[in-house]
Amino acid sequence: MSAMTNTVAPLAMRDRELHDRKLVRYWLYVVLVVLFALVMVGGATRMTGSGLSITEWKPIHGVIPPLNQAQWQEEFEKYQQIPQYEQINKGMTLDEFKGIFWWEWVHRLLARGVGFLVAVPLVLFWLSGRLERGLKPRLAGLLVLGGLQGAVGWWMVASGLSERVSVSQYRLAVHLTFACVIIMAVTYIARGLATYTEAAASRGVQRFAGLMVLLVLFQIYLGALVAGLHAGLTYNTWPLMDGAVVPGDLFAIEPAWRNLFENPKTVQFIHRMFAYTVLVVAIWHALATSRALPGTTHARRAWVLAGLVLAQAAIGVATLLTQADMHWALLHQGFAMVVLIFATAHWRGTKGAYPLPTEVVVRS
């Protein structure tokens, strides 16, 4: 009787741990969906030229939009004082201003909403004892990253309020990359809480899967530079660029390193070439994983990842050929997030789940 009791108690504890993990995982999936929406609204905000329509950072009071004509006029007058209005939108009506204001306001509202969506359940899970010890610093870290991202977002917006008519491409790239890091972190933690039926992959496969995540992340960073420079509006031919495989004047700016960040032609060329690199490496990873672990879920996921990268490359070409049409550009950005999320989930999957706090010992 004693042996049976000793066995049942750990089993019950293990069932509760698995149940708690499922709840936390589903919560993180909801956070992931909202983060995806936030990135998409951010992309639409940039493409509609709405990002500088709110010229102040009010983390608390900013949640309330203008409620009457006087408040709308006050917001509009603040916008009229920045270079974007003077040089691009001079003569805009109040109704036209409202059209760009709402995009930025929704973007900021979603950002605030994500903060509450992380903070409130985190506190409830923590106080109810549903969080494992190892999860607590990870989840608290997500909250810190979210707060930092808010500051980075304002740092980006501030770059376009005094001298420029748009935000700095440097800061835009940092803002989007930081968002991607948060998305990666949420995905990684959530997938670590899943239950896997197969053993973890070999170290080599794990490292290769991790490399794929870094390559996808860097390609998104390059894409942000392209977006910040509006480089997708030029050289809209494929596979040649400016009539050549390697176009001229890639280093027309002095010093040479500035071309990597400030020359639209160079930035677009690098983004193209690195896209080919990511695709080749993704196929290589799928082949290598299939050879090392034939018939496994790890191999199947590697091929799905390669397929997603190929689809993203095709969407990128379509975006280029349509001169960055808003619908194609948003699809390109959104699908980049899909590729990043899947690559991160695949990487976490090669490692297997986090070990449970309780080890069940079955006694005969």
Secondary structure, DSSP 8 states (H G I E B T S, - for coil): -HHHHHHHHHHHHHHHHHHHHHHHHHHHHHHHHHHHHHHHHHHHHHHTT-TTS--S--TTGGGS---SHHHHHHHHHHHTTSHHIIIIITT--HHHHHHHHHHHHHHHHHHHHHHHHHHHHHHHHHHTT-S-TTHHHHHHHHHHHHHHHHHHHHHHHHTTTTT-SS--HHHHHHHHHHHHHHHHHHHHHHHHTS--SS----HHHHHHHHHHHHHHHHHHHHHHHHHHTTGGGS---SSSBTTBSS-S-TT-SSSGGGHHHH-HHHHHHHHHHHHHHHHHHHHHHHHHHHHHSTTSHHHHHHHHHHHHHHHHHHHHHHHHHTTS-HHHHHHHHHHHHHHHHHHHHHHHHHH-----S-------
